[in-house]
Amino acid sequence: MNLRRLAVASLLSVGAAAFMWLLTPGGAVPESSPPGSAASSEGAGAVRSGAAESSPVATRPYGVEVDEGGLPPHTEPGSQLELWVSWDRPDPERPRLEKLLPVVTLDALIPAFTPGGPDAAILRVEIPQIPKLIQAERRGTLEVRLPSSRLVE
């Protein structure tokens, strides 16, 4: 039993350290533009016309637990997904189940570290949406779904 607690504590501390590393400006993963976009196809010396193009919104990776049956294991990186939240505390002004982010992009699907543990989905999330995402994760349970799937409460 003590070995299991030690393993869980170790995984939690490594996860917390990785999360804090991503939050620091020097440790964040470099932002990337979508493949085939104007930013990735231009050369270093090319001049952009700012009026004709809209700048892409900056994104960061964010890891979310994927429960069994939530996301098919064959989901390809780059897929557009939805992020839902099931609120823990009932609030009369807010539904119990709510679509939190209508569009997020899957970067990777990571298998569980421990037998029987949850898989993790690394999602590309727009930076302005991260505070709302963190609040929802603290006060509810996040669910990653394909856009066509319907949730039943």
N, C-alpha and C positions, 0 to 999 in steps of 0.2 A: 504494500500500500504506500509506503514511504517513497519507493522508487517511482511510482506513478505520479505522486505529488511533485517530486523533484523534476520529472520530465515535463509536466505541465508548467511548472514555474519557469523552467529553462526556456520552453517555447514562448511563453508570454513575455519574458524579458528580452529575448531576441526579437520578437515582433515589435515590442515597444521601442527598442533601440533602432530598428529599421524604420519605423514610423517617424521617430524624432529626426533621424538622419535625412529623411525625405522632406521634412518641414524646414530644415535649415537651408538658406539660400545657396550655400556652396555644395550641398550634398544632393540636391534635387536632380532628377533625371532630366537631361536636356529636352527642351520642348521640340516637338517634331511637327512638321506640316504634313497634311495628308498626301499620300503618294499621287503623283501626277499633277499636283497643284503648281501654280505659277512660281511659288517660292522655291520648290525643289528642282524645277527645270531651268532656272536662270543661272547664268554663270556668275562668277564673283565680280566681274567688272560691269555687268549689265545694270542699266539704270531703270528703275521702276517708275511708272506713272501712277502716282498715288490717287488721282481723281478717278481713274477708270477701275481700280481694283479695291475691294474691301479687304482689310487685313483680317486674317484668321484669328479666332479667339484662342488665347493661350490655354493649354490643358496640362493636367498633371495626372499621373497614375494614382489610382486609389484601389486598395484591396477590399473585397467584400466576400464574406462567407457565402458559399453556395450550398444550400441544403439539398438533401437527396430528392431527386425528381424536379428540382427547380430549373436546371439548365441542362440540355442534352450534352453529354461528354464530347460529341463530335462537332460542337459549335466552333466555327472557324474564327481565328483572330481577325479583327476588322469588322465583325458583325455588329450591326446596330441593335441595341437592346434597350429595354425599359427598366427603370429602377423603381420599385414599389416599397412602401413602408407600412408596416402593421404596428400601430401605436400601442404601447404597453398600457398607458393610463387613458381611460376613456375621457374624452373632452366633448361636451355637447356641441361645440362650434366646429368640430372637425370630425370627418368620418374615421372610423376605426382603421380602414384600409384605404390608402391613398397613393395615387401615382406621384412619386416624388420628382423624378427626372424622366421626361418622355424619350430622350435620346442620349445614350451613352455608347461608347465604342469599346468592344472587348479587345484588350491587348493580349491577354494570355489567360489560359485556364490551367491552374496549378493543382495537381493532385494532392490529397491529404498527406501530411507528414507522418501521422500516426494511423495505425489500423483503426478503421471505424470513424475516423475524424472527418470533418467537412473539407470539401474542396474549396479553393479560393479562385475568384475571378478578379483579374487585374483590369480595371476599367479606366478609360481615358475620360476624365471629367473636366469640364470648363472650370477654371479657377474661381470665378465669382459664385459658382454653385457649391463649392466645398464647405463653407460654413453651414449651409442648410443641410448638407449631407451629414456632417458631423453631429449636428443637433438631432437629426432623425435617428442616427445610429445610437446615440445615447439614450433616447427616449422611446425607441421602438426596435423592431426587427426589420432589417433590409432584405428584400427579395429581388433577385435578378431574373428577368423573364424575357423571352422572345416577344417581339411586338404583337404577334398574332395570338399569343396565349391569353386566355381570360382567367382572371382570378375570381374564385368564389369564396365568399366569407362564411 
